[in-house]
Amino acid sequence: MARYIGPVCRLCRRENTKLFLKGDRCNSSKCSIEKKKGIPGDTQKKRRKNMSEYGIQLREKQKVKRYYGLLEKQYRNLFDKAARKGGITGEIFLSYLERRFDNVVFRLKLASSRKQARQMIGHGLFTINDKKVNIPSVMLRANDEVKIKEKYTNLDLLTSNLEMLDHAPLPEWLEFDQDKKVGKIIRNPEKQDIDLEIEENLIVELYNK
């Protein structure tokens, strides 16, 4: 399967915002956004020209796509699914992105990044409603439960990730039982639950051209 293997910090610099692609490093002084100014390749530090309408829409699309760690085909397929749903396409699209299995594992603090969440899911560390699922793109719904398999409950990586719950509370649409090691989707996520400024209307306009 195709995947991006280049430097991920470069993606944050290109979009000129923190996309939190490297876990705890993004909150430290080592973050590339803090250390380097300007977009990659702009060696002459020239002022960026005013972007066209298309350029603004494209940058918003790229920012959100990179934030969730998707390739173009996955991203576009999910958008098309949202467009067919009926309703406000942009809001439905964002809800779909948030409800992906890999993103839910990340939001539950079981992984420090979405990339790490995909690796864990691929290795079969979790179940959905007590069924083994190793596909990161699976869409979860309200009342679905994500559980750590019993043999992995004491895994050092998971234990250290869960310690983050003491410092950063879960989104309001999720809950986690520390004793049972079970996370649950209380309701479907909404735009205000996302910790990134997103103008989804720009993405809708771009794909509807």
Secondary structure in CASP SS format (residue, H / E / C, confidence):
PFRMAT SS
TARGET T0000
AUTHOR 0000-0000-0000
METHOD secondary structure of the structure
MODEL  1
M C 1.00
A C 1.00
R C 1.00
Y C 1.00
I C 1.00
G C 1.00
P C 1.00
V H 1.00
C H 1.00
R H 1.00
L H 1.00
C H 1.00
R H 1.00
R H 1.00
E H 1.00
N C 1.00
T C 1.00
K C 1.00
L C 1.00
F C 1.00
L C 1.00
K C 1.00
G H 1.00
D H 1.00
R H 1.00
C H 1.00
N H 1.00
S C 1.00
S C 1.00
K C 1.00
C C 1.00
S H 1.00
I H 1.00
E H 1.00
K H 1.00
K C 1.00
K C 1.00
G C 1.00
I C 1.00
P C 1.00
G C 1.00
D C 1.00
T C 1.00
Q C 1.00
K C 1.00
K C 1.00
R C 1.00
R C 1.00
K C 1.00
N C 1.00
M C 1.00
S C 1.00
E H 1.00
Y H 1.00
G H 1.00
I H 1.00
Q H 1.00
L H 1.00
R H 1.00
E H 1.00
K H 1.00
Q H 1.00
K H 1.00
V H 1.00
K H 1.00
R H 1.00
Y H 1.00
Y C 1.00
G C 1.00
L C 1.00
L C 1.00
E H 1.00
K H 1.00
Q H 1.00
Y H 1.00
R H 1.00
N H 1.00
L H 1.00
F H 1.00
D H 1.00
K H 1.00
A H 1.00
A H 1.00
R H 1.00
K H 1.00
G C 1.00
G C 1.00
I C 1.00
T H 1.00
G H 1.00
E H 1.00
I H 1.00
F H 1.00
L H 1.00
S H 1.00
Y H 1.00
L H 1.00
E H 1.00
R C 1.00
R E 1.00
F H 1.00
D H 1.00
N H 1.00
V H 1.00
V H 1.00
F H 1.00
R H 1.00
L C 1.00
K C 1.00
L C 1.00
A C 1.00
S C 1.00
S C 1.00
R H 1.00
K H 1.00
Q H 1.00
A H 1.00
R H 1.00
Q H 1.00
M H 1.00
I H 1.00
G H 1.00
H C 1.00
G C 1.00
L C 1.00
F E 1.00
T E 1.00
I E 1.00
N C 1.00
D C 1.00
K E 1.00
K E 1.00
V C 1.00
N C 1.00
I C 1.00
P C 1.00
S C 1.00
V C 1.00
M E 1.00
L C 1.00
R C 1.00
A C 1.00
N C 1.00
D C 1.00
E E 1.00
V E 1.00
K E 1.00
I E 1.00
K C 1.00
E H 1.00
K H 1.00
Y H 1.00
T C 1.00
N C 1.00
L C 1.00
D H 1.00
L H 1.00
L H 1.00
T H 1.00
S H 1.00
N H 1.00
L H 1.00
E H 1.00
M H 1.00
L H 1.00
D H 1.00
H C 1.00
A C 1.00
P C 1.00
L C 1.00
P C 1.00
E C 1.00
W C 1.00
L E 1.00
E E 1.00
F E 1.00
D E 1.00
Q C 1.00
D C 1.00
K C 1.00
K C 1.00
V E 1.00
G E 1.00
K E 1.00
I E 1.00
I C 1.00
R C 1.00
N C 1.00
P C 1.00
E C 1.00
K H 1.00
Q H 1.00
D H 1.00
I C 1.00
D C 1.00
L C 1.00
E C 1.00
I C 1.00
E C 1.00
E H 1.00
N H 1.00
L H 1.00
I H 1.00
V H 1.00
E H 1.00
L H 1.00
Y H 1.00
N C 1.00
K C 1.00
END
